[in-house]
Amino acid sequence: MDRDADVIISGAGPAGTIAAWHLQKSGISTLILEKSSFPRYKVCGAGLTHKILSIIPFDLSEVIHTTVHDFRFSSGYTDVYTRTSELPLMYCTMRDELDDFLLAKAGEAGARVRTSEKVTEISQDAGGVSVKTDKGVYRSLFMIGADGASSRVARTFGLNSDIEWGMAWEAEVKSTPEMLQKYACTVFLDWGTFPGGYAWIFPKKDHFSIGIGGPAHMARRMPAYYEKFLSSTGIPVLETISNRSHPLPVRTRKAEFHSGRVLVAGDAAGLTDALTGEGIFWAVTSGIIAAEVIKCSLDRENPDLAMYSERINSEVMPEMLEAKHIGALFNAVPLRIHHWVRDSERVWRAFGKVLRGERSFIDVPLAFGKWKFLWNPLCLLASVIQKRKEKKYMNNA
Ligand SMILES: Cc1cc2nc3c(=O)[nH]c(=O)nc-3n(C[C@H](O)[C@H](O)[C@H](O)COP(=O)(O)OP(=O)(O)OC[C@H]3O[C@@H](n4cnc5c(N)ncnc54)[C@H](O)[C@@H]3O)c2cc1C
């Protein structure tokens, strides 16, 4: 078959560029098609938990703005305390810089990159995949849909079932140099105020990224929550540079993540976690798995990407499902957990270990020891309580 690349990748976010880098390093040619021109602003808090360092194959220091050691927690805008970790917990960047950096790395590894070119149609046959854009038509053996939350690839192949939609809202805010210096290592987290969601402030080198995330059906209440949260922090706003929302896709069940020679990764696969909304780590993880599976499939007479769905279901989905459980439990008894994090060294250390990748969500039920059997019924009950709280909050508008 005449082809433009072994693998065509739609989307140059972290899922697409990391997959391209790994494929190129294995001698597999890639063509990245990206609808925007780079660098491009992306609505995102751009907080990287420490655990991502173990899976990103580059030194990210040139795009890291700040290193986070402190968390300033509040609940209902009050009950404020700050917890500190000697070890770094998170790193804050801006997505235009991070994504441009990762795209450059993919390009250096040999990936062909066509930006400002939107994928409009995809079809496949026994020999490969045909991809139509607003500028041309391309052929490849495989395709990775890394085209984000509204993925055309996922929609074309019906790979978008069982997704629960969250919504997150992000403002980039200029403040005073004193405030930026004071909070350069601090993440603000207000939780237990907005059922099913929370508010954050991430420090950047010259501004703060301030956001609200929660269930999509509660989006109309987010601006009011944002205003109250911001005024409770005492952070003066000199200028709001940007202020936008974007959907958060959360996969709620194990599913098919491939169809024939096409697979989806990152947000296109619905891989943001329901507890924190973290998606960059999962975009990178699924991009790596995609590259590994395609590498094995290329050598086969009858290529098959079923292994990709199997690996996402066994390596990623258990974390996604447990994040949803923990989120429901938190939302059922938020104040109790807020005070637990304040009062218990063990709980605060566990919080840090999850961010650092030394523990994961699937370890949480294990902490219940012999009472572990109660975990699933408890989570079920908690999710009913959470739905009620969401309804009550919306009715009190
Ligand atoms: C407000 C907000 C805050 C967030 N904060 C965080 C955070 O702090 N930490 C974190 O880990 N996660 C965060 N997330 C989630 C994170 O942004 C996503 O999970 C992550 O961007 C997913 O990466 P991706 O590569 O799958 O997709 P994306 O980064 O969305 O990249 C997809 C790319 O595909 C391109 N594209 C789309 N359609 C086409 C097409 N038809 N043809 C060609 N190209 C196309 C897009 O232009 C885009 O560049 C946040 C999300 C939101 C909305």
The ligand as a MOL file (V3000), in Angstrom:
LIG
                    3D

  0  0  0     0  0            999 V3000
M  V30 BEGIN CTAB
M  V30 COUNTS 53 58 0 0 0
M  V30 BEGIN ATOM
M  V30 1 C -10.0930 23.9020 32.7180 0
M  V30 2 C -9.3130 22.6130 32.6810 0
M  V30 3 C -8.2600 22.4390 33.5610 0
M  V30 4 C -7.4950 21.2680 33.5230 0
M  V30 5 N -6.4270 21.1700 34.3550 0
M  V30 6 C -5.6410 20.0710 34.3030 0
M  V30 7 C -4.4830 19.9880 35.1180 0
M  V30 8 O -4.1600 20.9130 35.8590 0
M  V30 9 N -3.7340 18.8490 35.0430 0
M  V30 10 C -4.0650 17.8200 34.2000 0
M  V30 11 O -3.3660 16.7990 34.1920 0
M  V30 12 N -5.1560 17.8850 33.4080 0
M  V30 13 C -5.9300 18.9910 33.4080 0
M  V30 14 N -7.0140 19.0840 32.5860 0
M  V30 15 C -7.2720 17.9910 31.6170 0
M  V30 16 C -6.3020 18.1090 30.4300 0
M  V30 17 O -6.4010 19.3950 29.8690 0
M  V30 18 C -6.6140 17.0660 29.3510 0
M  V30 19 O -6.8900 15.8260 29.9590 0
M  V30 20 C -5.4440 16.9060 28.3870 0
M  V30 21 O -5.2820 18.0920 27.6510 0
M  V30 22 C -5.6610 15.7380 27.4270 0
M  V30 23 O -4.6120 15.7120 26.4830 0
M  V30 24 P -4.8700 15.1120 25.0170 0
M  V30 25 O -3.5570 15.0700 24.3410 0
M  V30 26 O -5.6670 13.8800 25.1020 0
M  V30 27 O -5.8420 16.1730 24.3020 0
M  V30 28 P -5.6830 17.7310 24.0540 0
M  V30 29 O -4.6340 18.3000 24.9110 0
M  V30 30 O -7.0540 18.2990 24.1250 0
M  V30 31 O -5.1390 17.8070 22.5620 0
M  V30 32 C -5.9660 17.4870 21.4690 0
M  V30 33 C -5.4340 18.1900 20.2400 0
M  V30 34 O -6.1760 17.7310 19.1100 0
M  V30 35 C -6.4190 18.8240 18.2680 0
M  V30 36 N -7.5950 18.4910 17.4420 0
M  V30 37 C -8.8860 18.3960 17.8430 0
M  V30 38 N -9.6790 18.0480 16.7990 0
M  V30 39 C -8.8550 17.9100 15.7340 0
M  V30 40 C -9.0760 17.5770 14.3730 0
M  V30 41 N -10.3200 17.3080 13.8970 0
M  V30 42 N -8.0160 17.5250 13.5240 0
M  V30 43 C -6.7510 17.7940 14.0000 0
M  V30 44 N -6.4950 18.1420 15.2650 0
M  V30 45 C -7.5220 18.1840 16.1400 0
M  V30 46 C -6.6300 19.9930 19.2160 0
M  V30 47 O -6.4100 21.2490 18.5710 0
M  V30 48 C -5.6070 19.7010 20.3100 0
M  V30 49 O -4.3710 20.3300 20.0600 0
M  V30 50 C -7.8050 20.2260 32.5950 0
M  V30 51 C -8.8790 20.4010 31.7160 0
M  V30 52 C -9.6270 21.5730 31.7470 0
M  V30 53 C -10.7630 21.7310 30.7760 0
M  V30 END ATOM
M  V30 BEGIN BOND
M  V30 1 1 1 2
M  V30 2 1 2 3
M  V30 3 2 2 52
M  V30 4 2 3 4
M  V30 5 1 4 5
M  V30 6 1 4 50
M  V30 7 2 5 6
M  V30 8 1 6 7
M  V30 9 1 6 13
M  V30 10 2 7 8
M  V30 11 1 7 9
M  V30 12 1 9 10
M  V30 13 2 10 11
M  V30 14 1 10 12
M  V30 15 2 12 13
M  V30 16 1 13 14
M  V30 17 1 14 15
M  V30 18 1 14 50
M  V30 19 1 15 16
M  V30 20 1 16 17
M  V30 21 1 16 18
M  V30 22 1 18 19
M  V30 23 1 18 20
M  V30 24 1 20 21
M  V30 25 1 20 22
M  V30 26 1 22 23
M  V30 27 1 23 24
M  V30 28 2 24 25
M  V30 29 1 24 26
M  V30 30 1 24 27
M  V30 31 1 27 28
M  V30 32 2 28 29
M  V30 33 1 28 30
M  V30 34 1 28 31
M  V30 35 1 31 32
M  V30 36 1 32 33
M  V30 37 1 33 34
M  V30 38 1 33 48
M  V30 39 1 34 35
M  V30 40 1 35 36
M  V30 41 1 35 46
M  V30 42 1 36 37
M  V30 43 1 36 45
M  V30 44 2 37 38
M  V30 45 1 38 39
M  V30 46 1 39 40
M  V30 47 2 39 45
M  V30 48 1 40 41
M  V30 49 2 40 42
M  V30 50 1 42 43
M  V30 51 2 43 44
M  V30 52 1 44 45
M  V30 53 1 46 47
M  V30 54 1 46 48
M  V30 55 1 48 49
M  V30 56 2 50 51
M  V30 57 1 51 52
M  V30 58 1 52 53
M  V30 END BOND
M  V30 END CTAB
M  END
